[in-house]
Structure formats: structure tokens, C-alpha cells
Amino acid sequence: MKHAGRDALQTLEPLLRKVRACASLVEKSPGSFYLRSKAFLHFHEDPGGLFADLKEDLVSFSRYRVTTRAEQDDLVARVRRCLGLLKS
């Protein structure tokens, strides 16, 4: 599974805008987000669809499908939940 290319990231633009709105995250390269100095979220593409690798436990990545709007909304909720736990 390869990292998401420019075209794949373009289709994820509504999702990326929501992730970019999370002040704690830094987008070091298109579609690759860091929390503090650690990789936190990036995207992949393959014939089965688009996927996100999210370091939800801040230790290891878990992969989530993000091809549909509902899947993308679920990922955004996971990101926000994780970041909210860090603040408390």
C-alpha cells in the first residue's frame, strides 16, 4: 500500500481541511500530520480505497478506511477525541 499521492489527497480535501483545523497538529508534508515531534496521521491509497494511519494511542498506528464521507467523519471524530484526551 503506497502513501497517498496528490490526486488521492485532492479527493480527501474536505477531510484534510477538518484535520488542519486542529491547532495541535502540524502538517509537515501534504497529508502527513505530526503531534509535537511525532508522526500522528498520514494517508495511503490502494485499489481497495483510501486509508488513514492514525497513532490514536500515541504509540502505534492503526489503519482506518476513509473512502466514504461516513468513514472520513469517523476518522475526524477519532482525531478530535484523541486530541481532547491530551488536553485534559
C-alpha atoms as one frame of an Amber mdcrd trajectory, in Angstrom:
protein
   0.000   0.000   0.000   1.564   3.267  -1.109   1.329   6.661   0.520  -1.459
   8.776  -0.909  -0.426  10.809  -3.911  -1.549  14.245  -4.974  -4.748  13.040
  -6.694  -5.778  10.896  -3.728  -5.137  13.762  -1.326  -7.218  16.043  -3.536
 -10.215  13.733  -3.104  -9.639  13.883   0.667  -9.524  17.696   0.749 -12.727
  18.124   2.836 -11.285  15.709   5.412  -7.869  17.378   5.320  -9.431  20.804
   5.970 -11.034  19.456   9.145  -7.764  17.898  10.304  -5.833  21.081   9.517
  -8.247  22.961  11.797  -6.869  21.009  14.782  -4.405  23.501  16.233  -2.273
  20.818  17.919  -1.302  19.220  14.610   1.400  20.293  12.165   1.234  19.211
   8.521   4.902  18.618   7.677   4.143  17.491   4.137   0.805  17.246   2.309
  -1.388  14.775   4.202   1.247  13.954   6.831   0.449  15.305  10.287   2.607
  15.432  13.385   1.704  15.885  17.026   4.540  17.551  18.847   7.550  15.950
  17.141   5.947  12.551  16.446   4.157  11.286  13.353   0.430  11.110  14.116
  -1.600  10.747  10.899  -0.938  10.023   7.230  -2.797   8.518   4.285  -2.452
   5.593   1.882  -4.118   4.527  -1.318  -4.591   1.180  -2.975  -7.164  -0.419
  -5.287  -9.358  -1.103  -2.221  -9.713   2.585  -1.432  -8.167   5.284   0.709
  -6.875   4.634   4.211  -5.544   6.637   7.129  -2.884   5.510   9.561  -3.633
   7.159  12.903  -1.498   6.873  16.012  -4.581   7.008  18.211  -2.825   5.581
  21.276   0.248   7.767  20.543   2.361   4.596  20.310   1.484   2.635  17.174
  -0.528   3.267  14.040  -3.958   1.801  13.395  -5.353   1.806   9.872  -8.823
   3.145   9.073 -10.604   3.210   5.742 -11.509   6.788   4.695 -13.053   6.319
   1.274 -16.617   7.349   2.172 -17.849  10.513   3.865 -19.031   8.471   6.886
 -15.571   6.880   7.208 -13.955  10.306   6.984 -16.290  11.697   9.653 -15.402
   8.756  11.891 -11.691   9.481  11.462 -12.152  13.172  12.304 -14.052  12.182
  15.445 -11.211   9.825  16.424  -8.613  12.560  15.888 -10.592  15.091  17.910
 -11.238  12.576  20.699  -7.538  11.754  20.936  -6.507  15.409  20.967  -9.209
  16.187  23.534  -7.853  13.492  25.853  -4.403  15.079  25.638  -5.753  18.436
  26.780  -7.464  17.018  29.860
